[in-house]
Amino acid sequence: MRIGVIGAGNIGGTLGGRWQATGHEVIYGLRDPGKREGARSIDEALGGAEVVLLAIPGGAVVDFVNDNAKALDGKTVIDATNNVRGAALNSWADCQPVVPNARLYRAFNIYGWDVFAAPTIGGQQPDLFYAGPDEGHEDVERLISDIGLRPVRVGDADQAGTVDGLLRLWFTLTRDHGRHIAFKLLTD
Ligand SMILES: NC(=O)c1ccc[n+]([C@@H]2O[C@H](COP(=O)([O-])OP(=O)(O)OC[C@H]3O[C@@H](n4cnc5c(N)ncnc54)[C@H](OP(=O)(O)O)[C@@H]3O)[C@@H](O)[C@H]2O)c1
């Protein structure tokens, strides 16, 4: 897939690097493309992308979506951001009306980047819980699998807050267990 990765820090750089290693075409979109070899402007990264990953500060998401609404609308957009100082961790209530035809997914936000960098934990494959529409979810699941995690769809966009609750649990558990921890759904 051709993936536009917006932001090339801990999370964008880690996920983008692993997708490149599994054969995807990753185009980093940066405000200053000179900061990373091969990076492009945000317009260029969005223009050619089949899937967009948002990996920028959570507090910048609403402005980013407003500024780039035309390029984002109609695309699969994976939101890995957390607005840790905001009233909610995600900004979908403000974003979805601006890009009504985008397929918004909440994914890759519940663990630290170090889990995505080394996803096998205790010899096991963790699950990645995510939310978003049924239409298009196969692409998102493939991208989760290519990072090395098992995708578990929690539900439609209305379950974004449920997914965010897992980040709060993850953060709380890191105090006693360190950052290289993750979750698994057990079923019969
Ligand atoms: N770190 C983690 O373990 C982790 C895990 C899950 C989710 N997240 C979430 O992922 C997001 C990124 O975290 P990070 O740790 O990767 O941050 P980071 O290392 O600080 O990287 C942030 C990236 O976003 C870019 N950026 C900043 N403001 C921007 C804006 N207004 N428009 C476009 N690009 C902008 C930065 O580029 P410039 O050089 O231009 O500033 C940089 O490339 C956050 O929302 C965070 O909550 C982080």
PDBQT file of the ligand as one rigid body, heavy atoms in Angstrom, charges set to zero:
ROOT
HETATM    1  N1  LIG A 201       5.357   8.133  21.593  1.00  0.00    +0.000 N 
HETATM    2  C1  LIG A 201       4.539   7.082  21.747  1.00  0.00    +0.000 C 
HETATM    3  O1  LIG A 201       4.939   6.029  22.318  1.00  0.00    +0.000 OA
HETATM    4  C2  LIG A 201       3.136   7.135  21.209  1.00  0.00    +0.000 A 
HETATM    5  C3  LIG A 201       2.349   5.960  21.197  1.00  0.00    +0.000 A 
HETATM    6  C4  LIG A 201       1.048   6.019  20.678  1.00  0.00    +0.000 A 
HETATM    7  C5  LIG A 201       0.549   7.230  20.205  1.00  0.00    +0.000 A 
HETATM    8  N2  LIG A 201       1.331   8.357  20.260  1.00  0.00    +0.000 N 
HETATM    9  C6  LIG A 201       0.785   9.619  19.756  1.00  0.00    +0.000 C 
HETATM   10  O2  LIG A 201       1.373   9.828  18.493  1.00  0.00    +0.000 OA
HETATM   11  C7  LIG A 201       1.535  11.225  18.260  1.00  0.00    +0.000 C 
HETATM   12  C8  LIG A 201       2.994  11.506  17.955  1.00  0.00    +0.000 C 
HETATM   13  O3  LIG A 201       3.782  11.148  19.082  1.00  0.00    +0.000 OA
HETATM   14  P1  LIG A 201       5.366  11.038  18.944  1.00  0.00    +0.000 P 
HETATM   15  O4  LIG A 201       5.847  10.499  20.243  1.00  0.00    +0.000 OA
HETATM   16  O5  LIG A 201       5.716  10.331  17.668  1.00  0.00    +0.000 OA
HETATM   17  O6  LIG A 201       5.759  12.591  18.837  1.00  0.00    +0.000 OA
HETATM   18  P2  LIG A 201       7.120  13.235  18.282  1.00  0.00    +0.000 P 
HETATM   19  O7  LIG A 201       8.214  12.246  18.391  1.00  0.00    +0.000 OA
HETATM   20  O8  LIG A 201       7.247  14.524  18.984  1.00  0.00    +0.000 OA
HETATM   21  O9  LIG A 201       6.836  13.481  16.711  1.00  0.00    +0.000 OA
HETATM   22  C9  LIG A 201       5.806  14.356  16.324  1.00  0.00    +0.000 C 
HETATM   23  C10 LIG A 201       5.867  14.540  14.811  1.00  0.00    +0.000 C 
HETATM   24  O10 LIG A 201       4.759  15.364  14.445  1.00  0.00    +0.000 OA
HETATM   25  C11 LIG A 201       5.237  16.495  13.690  1.00  0.00    +0.000 C 
HETATM   26  N3  LIG A 201       4.380  17.632  13.973  1.00  0.00    +0.000 N 
HETATM   27  C12 LIG A 201       4.298  18.326  15.137  1.00  0.00    +0.000 A 
HETATM   28  N4  LIG A 201       3.339  19.258  15.055  1.00  0.00    +0.000 NA
HETATM   29  C13 LIG A 201       2.815  19.157  13.809  1.00  0.00    +0.000 A 
HETATM   30  C14 LIG A 201       1.782  19.860  13.117  1.00  0.00    +0.000 A 
HETATM   31  N5  LIG A 201       1.092  20.861  13.686  1.00  0.00    +0.000 N 
HETATM   32  N6  LIG A 201       1.501  19.495  11.833  1.00  0.00    +0.000 NA
HETATM   33  C15 LIG A 201       2.197  18.508  11.234  1.00  0.00    +0.000 A 
HETATM   34  N7  LIG A 201       3.170  17.793  11.837  1.00  0.00    +0.000 NA
HETATM   35  C16 LIG A 201       3.482  18.129  13.121  1.00  0.00    +0.000 A 
HETATM   36  C17 LIG A 201       6.669  16.703  14.160  1.00  0.00    +0.000 C 
HETATM   37  O11 LIG A 201       7.357  17.362  13.148  1.00  0.00    +0.000 OA
HETATM   38  P3  LIG A 201       8.097  18.763  13.379  1.00  0.00    +0.000 P 
HETATM   39  O12 LIG A 201       9.540  18.400  13.338  1.00  0.00    +0.000 OA
HETATM   40  O13 LIG A 201       7.643  19.578  12.223  1.00  0.00    +0.000 OA
HETATM   41  O14 LIG A 201       7.672  19.326  14.707  1.00  0.00    +0.000 OA
HETATM   42  C18 LIG A 201       7.121  15.242  14.334  1.00  0.00    +0.000 C 
HETATM   43  O15 LIG A 201       7.542  14.681  13.103  1.00  0.00    +0.000 OA
HETATM   44  C19 LIG A 201       1.049  11.935  19.537  1.00  0.00    +0.000 C 
HETATM   45  O16 LIG A 201      -0.274  12.347  19.344  1.00  0.00    +0.000 OA
HETATM   46  C20 LIG A 201       1.129  10.849  20.591  1.00  0.00    +0.000 C 
HETATM   47  O17 LIG A 201       0.191  11.026  21.635  1.00  0.00    +0.000 OA
HETATM   48  C21 LIG A 201       2.615   8.336  20.744  1.00  0.00    +0.000 A 
ENDROOT
TORSDOF 0
